[in-house]
Amino acid sequence: MDASNPCPQCGALVPLAREQRPGTFPFCSERCRTLDLGAWADESFVVPGRSLTMDMEQLEEDPLEALRQRARQFQRGGR
């Protein structure tokens, strides 16, 4: 049996071999690719991390202090 991975959207098996891969790889079809993109667009999928809202509020209050605080965090190895 040829190596395959499940489609991230529907779970259908998608061939891994370059000559057998669909143009929509890693998705099995254009439909699954579009559904996945839509999920990112409507924020059903998100990358974990801090909200940018807090950063924007800090910038509105005191831009220079917010930049200094970010620089201190960066120097400590934080993001």
N, C-alpha and C positions, 0 to 999 in steps of 0.2 A: 504494500500500500504506500502511496506517495505521501510525503509529509504535508500536513495541512494545519491550519490554525482556525479557531472559530471566528466568525465575523463578530466584531465588537458590538454590533447592533442587534443582530437576530440569532447569532450562534451557528449559522450554516457554515460548513467547512469550506475554507478558502485555501487552494493549493499554495504552497510556499515556493515551489520550483519556478524560477524566473520565466521559463517558456510557457508555463500554465497559469500564471497569475492573471487575474482580470485587471483591466486598466483602473479599476476602482480600489485596488489593494490598499489597505488590509480589509476593506469591506467587500462583500460578495456582489453588490450591485450599486448602481447609481442611487437607487431609492434609499438603501441603508446609509450610504455616504451623506445624502441630503438630510436624512432624519438626524444623524449625528451632528451635522453642522447646525441644524435648527436647535438642537438641545443646548449647544454652546451659546448660540445667539440669544436664546430666551433665558439663559443662566440656569438651566436645569443641571448643567455640568459647570463646575467651577474649580479652579486651581486653589488648593488650600493656602491660606495665608492671611495676613492682616488686611483689614479693610482699608481702602484708600480714603474713605470718608474722614477718618480721624486725622490723617495727614493734611487733608484740605482744610479742616477746621483749624488746625494749628497754624497753617500758613496764613489764613485769614486773620488770626489774632495777632501774630507777631512774626512776620516772615523771617527776619534775621535770627530770632531766637529759635525758630523751628529748624532752620538750616544748621545752627550750631548744635542743636540736640541731635539731629541726624548724623552730623559729623562725629560727635562723641560716640554714638551707637556704632558707627562704622569702625571707628578706631578700636573699639572693644571687640570687634569681630561679629557684631550683630547686624541684622538687616532691618 
